[in-house]
């Protein structure tokens, strides 16, 4: 079993490298995802209106299976920080773990650096809102309600406590875009947001915001692996049918 996992990992890495090199030479063509179209729109509106975006990174750990969603949130944060760095109300990021909080500050600073305005960066824009899921939700609620936020963007590991954040946002007419790798959190976001991100769409945010060729290549690798699994399942079903005939 371990050998199979290593083979899949190696094949995925080779595909990612090859497609990344190919993406550098060819324009990207991405299907439309309503939630990400809304995210792109609120980015521009926040700068024009002088309002703030709140990026919630959740309570995921980088040392277990939840680390993927945390890294996806950080990749998205870097692009948002770059685009909103010159706004009168720069974006703020909140995290539910100390490590993720430190990484959010470093990511925000990187976005300012790329935009050429590193002197405008303030460490207080990256925060640890709480160290337990419900403690984090309580802290994130206050950011939405008290800091002239126009949109909540939630990408990471969220459980049912995310309902507190979405409810607080709705009370002050703050739009919400969200995705979680937790089924309970995803169910809440599906019910409480107009255009939720579903499943692996969580990992596509950076690519849709103008990410690097590697971000675009990762989407293609996802599609290849997805169709490979489908073909294996169909092949197994056909084999079982033929064997019983």
Protein Blocks (a to p, Z undefined) as FASTA:
>chain_A
ZZmmmmmmmmmmmmmmmmmmmmmmpccdddddfklmmmmmmmmmmmmnopacdddebjad
fkbmklmmmmmmmmmmmmmmmmmmmpmbdcddddfbfklmmmmmmmmmmmmmmnopammp
cfklpccfbjcfklmmmmmmmmmmmnopabdcdeddddfklmmmmmmmmmnopacddddf
bfklmmmmmmmpmbdcehjlmmmmmmmnopafklmmmmmmmmmmmmmmmmmmmmmmmmmm
mmmZZ
